Amino acid sequence: MTKSLALAVALALGSAALPALAQQPQHDVTRATLKNGLKVVIIEDKLAPVVTTQVNYLAGGNETPSGFPGTAHAVEHMMFRGSPGLSKDQISALAANMGGNFNAETMEDSTRYYFTVPKQDIDVALRIHAIRMRAVDMKPAEWKNERGAIEQEVARDLSSPMFKATTQMRKDLFAGTPYEHTPLGTRPSFNKTTAADLKHFHDTWYAPNNAVLVIAGDVDPAKTLAEVKSLFADIPSRKLPVKPAFHYQPVKTQHIKLETDTPYGFQIHAFRLPGLRDKDYATALVMSSALASQRGALYGMGMDGTALYGSFEGQFMPHGGIAYAYTAFAKGASLAPIEKRMNAILQHAATKGIDPALVEAAKRSAIASLEFAKNSVDGLANAWSDALVQQQLSSPQAIKSAIEAVTPAMVNALAAKVLNPKASVTATLTPASSGKPVASKGFGGAESFNSAPDKPVTLPKWAQKSFAKLSVPKSHLKPSDFTLANGLRVIVQPEDVSDTVYVTGAIDTNEHMQAKAGQEGISSILDSLFSYGTTGLGRLQFQQALDNISASESAGSSFSLAVPAKHFEQGMKLLADNELNPALPPQAFQIVQHQTAASVAGMLQSPSFLNSLHLSQALYPKNDPSLRHATPQSVMKLSYGDIKQYYADTFRPDMTTLVVVGKVTPDQAKAVVNKYFGHWQAKGPKPETNYPAVPANKATEFNTPDKAAIQDSVQMVQNVDVTENSPQRFALNLGNEVLGGGFYASRFVKDLREKNGLVYTVSSGLSLDKNRGTYNVYFGSDPDKVKAARALVIKDLKAMAQKPVSETELKQAKGILLRQIPLSEASFDGIAGQLLSLSMEGKPLNALELAAKTYYGLTAKDIQAAYAKYIRPDGFVTAVKGPAPKG
């Protein structure tokens, strides 16, 4: 199975084996409880000049009235629609001016609102939190429009067969408890919900004595606490209702059958687990991780060809959890042997126990994850919020001793209790075809919709000074950059907020440009074979070596390593061994070849692939290399020698960049990288990996049926005469922030969501390569709303070329892009990804600073000219996946 398929499985289930728990107590932590009951925790962290603020209300999906499961979710949406003294337009403008990194999340037992902002904006973020805690407007007219948007969110999720399956599994596992429904809500419940209902929920539960404020980042704790007291201390506490109780009933065995639009199917077994606050939580966490191990039998189903993939995931909530044992299978495959093997594995774990070595490895991994969670400012805040609110612990670190105390006997006892086939819910998602794309002329044209330009927003007096003047921020990064004798580029950014190191890298390869005719699919097979170990260490031995140092690693054309700093050299030795000496066993090649061919057969009939292929065919010339794709025939024609030769031809040090971020010095990193990668040699001239330039596309529209979907996914794409190095990209990017940046403050969101309730989300942007580029707009909408939403997009794009954007919009767009410098440097993976991308594009490592200076100097007329010349509002290929649009 390919890595992309494994990722799809994990994303589809929406869970993780190990939650981000947090850090050792080496950060300075300040705690306080105000007289009104508000709990405040401030964690100082110097990773970047960035701060995350999170207000956690101890009310979520559980507290919703009977028959109104989405009330808490709807309140979350309406918190962005205005409060006394702070209008929705002001909230949008302030959030955008701070960089646009804000959102909220409704969970079962709580609702979290957060901002991640440059450190100088913390006072603005805190004021918004305080004003919204005090009161909200909940105007009926605002709820009417927002209800349209939230119903689009519901439609999006209900268009996912995996979501529908797991939602039904949850209902069966937690029948009769608050967990039997998700916090999402339903259209019928929203249709009978009133603005008054939502205000009552807010006024009942959104009280300081029912909230926890977490602040993490580059702050002065004493000064910050004083400001919190000045803003929140006079908000009155409230008498809180009694929270709903949990009375679990025995699980009744159920089997759910659904068709899915994915290229492959899923077989899932679900069991009820202890929750985050249960005494057995640490044991359940370790058990889940042990069963998910790459050395385990479930994962082995994918490696020996029984299934495409196999694994185990634990999803934890405060009062209960769900264990998912799952496999992915090819379309048309027999389920009998897969189900038999899964049952045997689960029965063995329940009756014979789990390998003690896997239990110990899982414990080490869970403890190591406490340290890795420090590597992100917002991740650090999440860790503390989760610990204090979800787990009701004094700190994230409090779980460590419980994990250390877990024994194999405790894990086996829990497995025997949990993995009971008579108390499980199963689901089978079978791939089904929906039909090929068909040309459409039913959703073009223009109509009159509510898109009148807004008046300039006047910021509150207390915020005006913060955004009165723009400035170009300085990057805090000072990377060391060197190239080995063999051409391998190495970039090192030392960071000491944790005792860990994160490594990422990529080889500049492109199957479409490098593979011989008839070899389509060869890179997918090659990348999958790296999981089978090295010439010196078999698959299980290699994974054990990683487990021994609590490291995670992936190899291939893109590679990564996360490792405790003390094991940096050992981790790099393993990564290099996997990259440079992959085992590529012949028997594994045969397994992966058949798996890939089976996956491809299903892919060719899946709505997503058919939609994407038809879109590309409409954009690019007939023989464009990007149109090459694997078929079962091309995959099965590949020989083992073809794979070996492709590896030799495409894996080259002079086409590779390796980035190291963490607790390591440049000299240490250089010595280690040179020791293990220095002997790697390239042969022959560098290959061409960049696609050629293409002409402008013709406008066209089509619909790809997807019978699993109730909502349409709409992509509007056109070729643009702009590349990743074109100077014009700056004006287009700046204009795109006016159209799509800052959420409610953007034109697209205002017109499509806020004013008309046509979509839940809408996004737009440029996608640029060396020789070609596209401009893309994406949104999800009901079939009867597609035409209106598309017309508004076109109308807004035409306006960009007809009239300069306002000074307010220009300043706001610049503020968003300028603030991306500190915000992009607030995590190890953000830093590494940024440096890697710049290297692969051949740009200087300070390119963001250089770009910021360019953005700072652009004018509204520059944007207007760029959109007039390069964007063709009537030149889109519009691809609609889902039901045929109406109207």
C-alpha positions, 0 to 999 in steps of 0.5 A: 500500500502506498503512503498516500493511501495510509494517510487517506485512511488516517484522515478518513478516521479523523483520529490519531494513535497518540494525542499531543500531550505536552512538555516537560515543566521547563517552560515558565508556567504562571497560574491564577484563578480570578475571583469570578472563577476564570482559570488562567494558565500562561506558558512562556515559550520563546520558539518565535515572537508568536502567542496563542490564546485559547478560551475553553468553555466547559460546554459542548455537544454534551450540553445541547438540549434534547432534539437540538444536537448542534446548538453548541456548534451553532453558538460557536459560529455565532460568536464571530457574528458580533457582540455589544461593542464589537461588530462582526465586521470589526471582529473580522477586520481585527482577526485579519489584521492580526494575520488571520490565524484564528478559529474555534472547535466544538467538541463533546465536552467543551468549545475552544476559541483561539487566536495565534498572533504576533506577540505585539497583538496579544492585547487585541486577541484577549480583548476579543475573547473578553468581549465575547465572554461578556455577551453576544448579539445573536441577531435573528438576521445574522443567524439566518445567514449563518445557518445557511453556512453551517448547513453547508458544513453538515452537508459536506460531512454527510457527503463523506461515507466514512463520516457517516459510518463512524457517526453510526458506529458512535451512536451504537457504541454510546446509545443512551448517552450524550456521546451518541451524537456528534457535536456537528448537528443536523439540518432539521435541528438547525431549521427549528433553532432560533437566535434566542435559543442560541443566546440562551445557551451562551448566557447559560454556559459561557461564564468565567467560572466555566472557562479556562484561558490558556496562553502560550508563547513569547509573553511576559507572564506577569504583564500578561496576567495583569492584562487578563485581570483587567479585561476579565475580572469584572465579568460576573460568574453564573450559577451553572446547570448540572451537566448530563450524566453518563450511564453506559449500556452494553454494546449491541453488535451491529454491522453497518454497510455503506457504499463509498466513493473512494478507490478502495474499501474499508473494513472497520471493527469499533470497540468502546474504550476508557475515556481521557479521565478514566483511570485506565486511560494511560493503559488504553493509550499504550494498548492502542499504540501497541496494536498500531505498531508497524511491527504488529500483526494488523499493520502486517496485513498490508505488508504481506498482501492480505489487505492494502493496509491495516492498523489500529487507532484510538480516539479519546473523549473525556468520558469514553473512547473508540477503538478502530481496528481497520483495513483497506481493501481493493475494489472487488477483493474478497472480504472473507480472508481479510475479515478472518485474519482481522478476527484472528488478530483481535482474538489473539490480542484479547485471549493471548495478550499483546507482545510485551516488546510492543507494549514497552515500545508504545510506552516509550513513544507516548512519553517521547511525544510529551517532548515533541509537543513542545515544537509548536506554539499552538501545539503547546497551547493545545496540549495544556488546554487538553490536559486541563479541560479534557483530562482535568489534570494539573498539567500535560506532564501529569500523564507521564507517571501513569504511562510509566506505570502501565505494564503488559499485564494491565494492557492484556487485561484491558484488551481482554475486556475491550476487544470483545466481538460480542460488544463491537460494531463493524462497518464495511465500506464498499467502493462503488462507481458513480459514472464519468464526467459529463459536459454541463451548461446549466450553472453558468451565467450571472445574476444579481446577488447580494454583493454590494461593497461594504463601507470601510470598517472603523476599528475600536479605539482600543485597537486603532493604535495596534494597526495604525502603521504597518512594518516589515517584520524580521525573521528570527531564523538564522539557518546554516546552509552548506552543500556536501561534496556530492551536491547534497544541500543541508540547511540547519536551524538550531532551536532549543525549546525541546530536546528533540530534532526534526528532519525533513527532506526531498529529492527533486523527482517527477515520474511524469518527466522521468519515467519511460513510456509505459512505466506509469505508477513506478514511483508509487511502487518504489516509495512503498518499498522503503517500508520493507527495511534496508539491506542490513535490517529487515522490516521488523528489525528496522522498526525495532531500531527506531522504537528503541530510540523513540523515533519516527521515520519515513523514507522515499522521494520525500523523507522525515525523521523525528528523534530525541536530540540524544539519539540524533546520530542514531536516527540519522544513521537509520534514515540514511540507511533506509534512503541509500540502502533500501532492501527493495526485496523481490517478494515485496515488489510482487506484493506491492505491485499487485496491491498498487494495480488493484488500488489503481483499478479502483482509482480509475473509477472513483469520482475524485480521480475522474473529476481530477483527470477531466479537469486536467484534460481541459486545462492542458494540451493532449500530450502534456506529461501531467496527464500521464497516470497509472493503469493496472496494465502499466503497473503489472508490466513493470519488472523488478529491474525497472524499479531498481533502475528508476531508483538508481536514476532518480535518487540523487544527492545533487537533487536533494535538500535535507533540513534539520531543525531542533536541538543540534548545532550546525557543526554537529549536523554537518558532521553527522550528515556527511558521515552517513550521506557523504558517500552517496554519489550521483551518476550522469547529468541532472534530469529535467523534472519541471513541466513545460509551459502551456497555453491558456485554456478554454473555458468549460464546465462539467459535472462528475457524478458522486452518488455518495455526496449530497453536497457539490465540491466545486473547483474553478481553475484556469491557467495563468501566464505566471510562474513561481519566479514571476514578479507579477505573483506578488500583486496577484497574491496580495489581491488574493488576500483581499478576495480570500484572506482573513476569513469573514474579512475577505470578499469571497467569504462575505459574499458567498457565506456571510451575506448569502449562506451559500457555502461553508468555506471558500478558498482561492490562490495561485499554484505556481511551478517553474514554467506554468501556473494556475489560479484556483477557487474552491467551494462546497455548496448544495446543488441548487446554490452552485450557480449563485456561488459561482456567479459571485466568484466571477463578479468579485474577480471582475471587480478586482480588474475594474476598480482598485481595492480600497485602502482599508482592504489593501492595508489589511491584505498587507498586514496578513502577508507581513504577519506570515513571517513570524506565524510561519516560524512558530513550529518545527515543521513550519520552519522546516517546510518553509526552508525546504520549499525555498530550497527546492524552488531555488529561492534564497532562504530569506525570500519571505523577508524579501517578499514582505518588502515587495508586498509593503510597496505595492499599491491598489493600482498594482493589484488592479493591473495584475488582475486585469492582465492575468486573471480571466473571470470568464476563462475558468474550467469549472469542475463540479463533483457531486449531484448535478447542479440545479437552477 
